[in-house]
Structures are given as structure tokens and as C-alpha cells.
């Protein structure tokens, strides 16, 4: 968010927490992009604040978290002292979560795979109406194919992303026999190492698809520890995921920090993943 919008988001998060009876003496910005995460102290609550245009996504995330808490999934939990719902204030959608102090150590590939296995098992135990992963890819493809929405994307790169998103989505999505509910974007930034163990966050991306779509977001070594995973499918999903990442970065209104670097890196990763899959 731009500084002026961030100030409003911080004020909205603070005011909402105070209104719900939480003590807030200090607000720290933990993450800032198109939505922000705020640590509120001393109540030690994490406020996720998004423009109200993302209300549906915020409500879906709270619904996913509420269901997963009932099956002991390895995910960040909603704040226990308030009702599990999204609050609207000053054109922002605000949800309140438990704050977890992150540990400094990295998560080993075997431990990453273990938390994946437990999370996928928990996801199979809940009943949730979630989109298929190909629906999300179709949205990304729409951004790529609309020159007004991605005006800076060079023609050659637009063709690369369009062919990758359209071709791989159709090829991978045709067989739905092994599909299940997934996290959707379980990359290392969405897996916190906490005293409770590794916990997944950012649950609004939940979708249906093959487990390999989730595994493709993790470091390559993780898939080697996940029994039964199709490694060729992981490679193809990794190319697809990087193409989707790139599509978001080339949007005219994308607010990812360091966007220019991410644009270059995303395209390079797409080409590298296609090479490893033998699809270049």
C-alpha cells in the first residue's frame, strides 16, 4: 500500500481491535503489499487488513481457518478472544489472528514435507466449497491477455506467459481423479516456523487440484520426502506457478514490494522450469 493508504489501514486495524476490547498500545507493520499484516501489542494479535474490494477473499480465509482449526490442522489460528469474522471499517476488511513469534531457523525439507502431509490430510477432512486451481489460472491468464491491465509486459513475454498458463492448465487440469482441497500457495513465505512447529498462513488461496500443485510452491527437495508424489507433475506445476506469479507482477496495479526485480525473476524462473520439464 502507498504510505497514505497504509496509515489509514493501520488506523482501521487499531480501531477495530480496540472496539472489540483488545489492548493496543503499539502497531507494527509486519508485511505490506496489496494488503497488510499488523502486529498489535500487548494483546499480541495479528490484524490482516485489506481493501474492502477483497472482502470476499478475507471472508473465505476466515471460513477456511475456522474449519481447519476443528481438525487440528497445522495452520495459524484466528484470534481466540474475538468472534471469527471479518470486520469492515473505513473501506477496509479486517480479520484478527493469533500472532506467532517466528523462529530464526529454516524448516528442513523433511519437516516441510511432514507438515504438508499433515495439512493435506486435514484438508481432506473438511467440507468446503473452493475453486479449482484452473479457475485461478484463468484469472491470471486474463491479466496477461489484456494489454490494458498489463501494459508493460513485452509481447514476447506475454506470449510465453499466455502459452504456459493456457497450455499447462489444460494439460494438468484434465485429470481430476486425484484432486483434493489444497492450500494453494504454500511457498516458504507462507509457512512460519514457530514454537508450535511449522504453521501455514495466508489461507485465502485454498483451491482444489493435485497435491503436486501445492508441492511445486516449496523448495525442490521437499517433494523428495513426500511419499507418492509425481515428480514430473511437480516440475510442470512449478512452471505453471511461476507463470501465475509473473502474471500478477505484470499487472498495472500490482503493489508487490520490489516489483521490478520480481518481474524479471518471475520470467527467468518460468523459462528455467520449462527447461527442467522438457517443455521449452
C-alpha positions in Angstrom: 0.0 0.0 0.0 1.1 3.6 -0.6 2.0 5.5 2.6 -1.3 7.4 2.8 -3.3 4.2 2.4 -1.1 2.3 4.9 -1.7 5.0 7.5 -5.5 4.5 7.1 -5.1 0.7 7.2 -3.1 0.9 10.5 -5.8 3.2 12.0 -8.6 0.9 10.9 -6.8 -2.2 12.3 -6.1 -0.4 15.6 -9.7 1.0 16.0 -11.3 -2.4 15.2 -9.2 -4.2 17.8 -9.9 -1.5 20.5 -13.6 -1.7 19.7 -13.5 -5.4 20.4 -11.9 -4.9 23.8 -8.3 -5.7 22.9 -5.5 -3.7 24.4 -3.4 -2.0 21.7 -0.6 0.3 22.7 1.6 -0.3 19.6 1.1 -1.3 16.0 4.0 -2.8 13.9 3.7 -3.4 10.2 4.8 -7.0 9.6 4.0 -7.1 5.8 2.9 -4.5 3.3 1.7 -5.3 -0.3 -1.8 -5.0 -1.7 -2.9 -5.9 1.9 -1.0 -5.5 5.2 -0.4 -7.6 8.3 -0.1 -5.7 11.6 1.2 -6.9 14.9 -0.9 -5.4 17.7 0.7 -5.3 21.2 0.4 -6.0 24.1 -2.6 -8.1 23.0 -0.3 -9.9 20.6 -2.8 -10.2 17.8 -2.1 -10.1 14.1 -4.5 -7.9 12.1 -4.8 -8.6 8.4 -6.1 -5.5 6.7 -7.2 -5.5 3.0 -9.1 -3.0 0.9 -12.8 -3.8 1.1 -12.7 -5.0 -2.6 -11.0 -8.1 -1.1 -13.9 -8.7 1.4 -14.9 -12.0 -0.2 -11.3 -13.3 -0.1 -11.0 -12.2 3.6 -14.2 -13.9 4.5 -13.2 -17.1 2.7 -9.9 -17.1 4.5 -11.6 -16.9 7.9 -14.0 -19.7 6.9 -11.1 -21.9 5.9 -9.2 -21.2 9.1 -12.4 -21.9 11.2 -12.9 -25.3 9.5 -9.2 -26.3 9.8 -9.0 -25.4 13.5 -11.6 -28.0 14.2 -9.4 -30.8 12.6 -6.2 -29.7 14.3 -4.5 -28.6 11.0 -1.0 -27.1 11.2 -2.3 -23.6 10.4 -2.2 -20.2 12.1 -5.4 -19.8 14.1 -7.8 -16.9 14.4 -7.6 -14.7 17.5 -9.4 -16.7 20.2 -10.8 -13.7 22.1 -13.0 -12.4 19.3 -15.6 -13.8 17.0 -14.2 -15.5 13.8 -15.4 -12.9 11.3 -14.3 -10.1 9.1 -14.9 -6.5 10.2 -15.4 -3.6 7.8 -14.1 -0.2 8.7 -13.1 2.8 6.6 -13.2 0.8 3.3 -11.0 -2.0 4.8 -11.7 -5.6 5.6 -10.1 -6.6 8.8 -9.6 -10.1 10.3 -7.8 -10.8 13.6 -5.4 -13.8 14.1 -3.1 -15.3 16.7 0.3 -13.8 16.5 3.2 -16.3 16.4 6.8 -15.2 17.1 8.8 -16.7 14.2 11.9 -18.8 15.0 15.1 -17.9 13.1 15.9 -21.4 11.9 14.9 -22.7 8.5 12.5 -25.6 8.1 14.3 -28.7 6.9 12.9 -30.3 3.7 11.8 -33.4 5.6 9.9 -31.3 8.1 8.4 -29.2 5.3 7.1 -32.4 3.7 5.8 -33.7 7.0 3.7 -30.6 7.6 2.4 -30.9 4.0 1.3 -34.4 4.6 -0.5 -33.5 7.8 -2.1 -30.4 6.2 -3.3 -32.3 3.2 -4.8 -34.9 5.5 -6.6 -32.2 7.5 -7.9 -30.6 4.3 -9.4 -33.9 3.2 -11.4 -33.9 6.4 -13.3 -30.7 5.9 -16.1 -29.9 3.5 -15.5 -26.5 1.8 -16.7 -25.0 -1.5 -13.4 -23.9 -3.1 -12.5 -23.1 -6.7 -10.4 -25.4 -8.9 -6.8 -24.3 -9.4 -7.6 -23.9 -13.1 -10.1 -21.1 -12.2 -7.3 -19.1 -10.5 -5.1 -19.7 -13.5 -7.8 -18.4 -15.8 -7.9 -15.2 -13.9 -4.1 -14.8 -14.3 -4.4 -15.6 -18.0 -7.0 -12.8 -18.3 -4.5 -10.4 -16.8 -1.8 -11.5 -19.3 -4.1 -11.3 -22.4 -5.5 -7.9 -21.5 -3.0 -5.3 -22.7 -4.7 -2.5 -20.7 -4.3 -4.4 -17.5 -0.7 -5.4 -18.1 0.6 -2.6 -20.4 4.3 -3.0 -19.6 4.5 -6.7 -20.5 6.6 -7.2 -23.6 5.0 -9.1 -26.5 7.4 -12.0 -26.4 7.0 -12.4 -22.7 3.2 -12.0 -23.0 3.2 -14.9 -25.5 5.4 -17.0 -23.1 3.1 -16.5 -20.2 -0.1 -16.9 -22.2 1.1 -20.2 -23.7 2.4 -21.5 -20.4 -0.7 -20.6 -18.4 -3.2 -21.8 -21.0 -1.3 -25.0 -22.2 -0.2 -26.3 -18.8 -3.5 -25.5 -17.1 -5.4 -27.5 -19.7 -2.9 -30.4 -19.6 -2.8 -30.7 -15.8 -6.4 -29.9 -15.1 -7.9 -32.5 -17.4 -7.5 -35.4 -14.9 -9.4 -34.5 -11.7 -9.4 -38.0 -10.3 -6.7 -37.3 -7.7 -7.8 -33.8 -6.8 -8.3 -32.6 -3.3 -8.6 -29.4 -1.3 -5.2 -27.6 -1.2 -3.5 -24.7 0.5 -3.0 -23.1 -2.9 0.2 -21.0 -2.3 2.2 -22.9 0.4 5.6 -21.2 -0.5 8.2 -20.7 2.2 6.9 -17.2 2.9 3.5 -18.8 3.9 5.0 -21.4 6.3 6.0 -20.0 9.7 8.5 -21.8 11.9 7.0 -21.3 15.4 7.3 -22.8 18.8 4.2 -24.8 18.0 6.0 -26.2 14.9 5.6 -25.1 11.3 2.3 -23.5 10.6 0.8 -22.5 7.2 -0.7 -18.9 6.9 -2.4 -17.0 4.1 -5.3 -19.4 3.7 -7.4 -17.4 1.2 -5.7 -19.2 -1.7 -7.3 -22.6 -0.9 -8.4 -24.4 -4.0 -8.9 -27.9 -5.4 -6.3 -29.8 -7.5 -3.5 -32.4 -7.3 -1.2 -32.3 -4.3 1.7 -31.6 -6.7 0.3 -28.1 -7.3 1.0 -27.4 -3.6 4.4 -29.2 -3.6 5.5 -27.1 -6.6 5.5 -24.0 -4.4 8.0 -25.5 -2.0 11.8 -25.9 -2.4 12.5 -28.8 -4.8 14.0 -31.0 -2.1 10.6 -31.1 -0.2 8.9 -33.2 -2.9 11.5 -35.9 -2.5 10.3 -36.5 1.1 6.6 -36.7 0.1 5.7 -40.3 -0.5 3.7 -41.0 -3.7 4.3 -37.6 -5.3 4.5 -37.4 -9.1 7.8 -35.6 -9.6 7.2 -34.9 -13.3 3.9 -33.3 -12.4 5.6 -31.2 -9.7 8.0 -29.8 -12.4 5.1 -28.9 -14.7 3.2 -27.3 -11.8 6.3 -25.3 -10.9 6.4 -23.8 -14.3 2.7 -23.0 -14.1 3.1 -21.4 -10.6 5.9 -19.2 -11.7 3.8 -18.1 -14.8 1.0 -17.2 -12.4 3.4 -15.3 -10.1 4.7 -13.4 -13.1 1.1 -12.6 -14.3 0.4 -10.9 -11.0 3.6 -8.9 -11.0 2.9 -7.5 -14.5 -0.5 -6.2 -13.5 -0.6 -2.4 -13.8 -2.0 -2.1 -10.2 0.3 -4.7 -8.6 1.8 -3.4 -5.3 4.3 -6.1 -4.5 7.4 -4.6 -3.0 10.4 -4.7 -5.3 8.1 -5.4 -8.2 10.6 -4.7 -11.0 13.0 -7.3 -9.7 10.2 -9.8 -9.2 9.1 -9.3 -12.8 12.5 -10.2 -14.1 12.9 -13.1 -11.7 9.5 -14.5 -12.4 10.1 -14.7 -16.2 13.5 -16.3 -15.6 12.0 -18.9 -13.3 9.3 -19.7 -15.9 11.9 -20.4 -18.5 14.1 -22.4 -16.1 11.1 -24.5 -15.0 10.0 -25.2 -18.6 13.6 -26.3 -19.4 13.7 -28.7 -16.5 10.3 -30.1 -17.6 11.5 -30.5 -21.2 8.7 -28.1 -22.4 10.8 -25.2 -23.6 
